[in-house]
């Protein structure tokens, strides 16, 4: 998920296929000069379909593919032969993709499982051939149905990263370092704010070959819900996390206040985020002695918390245990 390759929002124009027209053919053979109707049905127009793919992590492949057209259905033929259906277009997307109507903002569907599908545009039905209109009073109908027209519209595909645990904190709180220590993910790490510009996912190994997925979200700053810093662009990625892990560095001036600011930003963005399980860790705790840890512990009285250091490994296993208990409802 390199920075330049992570795309989590695309707007595309979709057009399905027209249904093929039914045939008005009359049966004509050497010894049957005036046979009855034998016109076949038209083929269905192609659909534009979205399908979940668990091996994908980005919408990059759609970044420069703004127009997607499905195939038209073919007309029916003689001898009641049905026209060929139009070719469907299947768009593979990562799990966690939400499809919306670009004009109204209405959510059409969400893709959360591998192989799950949804329609962005449905193809028109094929028209019926004249054989369907034969009756006792009309033995030779010379008319048939036209095919249904296509659908076309602008659609938005928006990715919300699927992860068990979302890391929430100010820039340079140590989120990327923690992810790099507990998983095989290799996020960019540096001593300046906003090093992380895209979400990073890592699979964290646990006891007995079990695991869970952790997501490192770009840092939040006060006023993010108003668009400051990286704004709301990445806050949506924590909407699907089962648990939120708040990180406040040990060298913060006021740990409780910083935690409160983070909670406030999430609440103003989406109050439902506060209903999720959450836990606070004090990162970079290798710079603290026991007395300072005790003082910070008093400062955070009433807030479940843990001191960790990604450099020395302090508290890392205890943190994994805490996350596992929370995710599994222990």
PyMOL commands that set and color helices and strands:
alter all, ss='L'
color gray80, all
select helices_A, chain A and resi 3-5+60-62+130-133+175-182+207-209+224-226+235-238+255-269+271-275+285-287+290-299+316-327
alter helices_A, ss='H'
color red, helices_A
select strands_A, chain A and resi 9-15+48-52+67-69+89-93+97-101+107-111+117-121+152-159+165-169+200-205+211-216+243-249+277-283+305-307
alter strands_A, ss='S'
color yellow, strands_A
deselect
rebuild
show_as cartoon
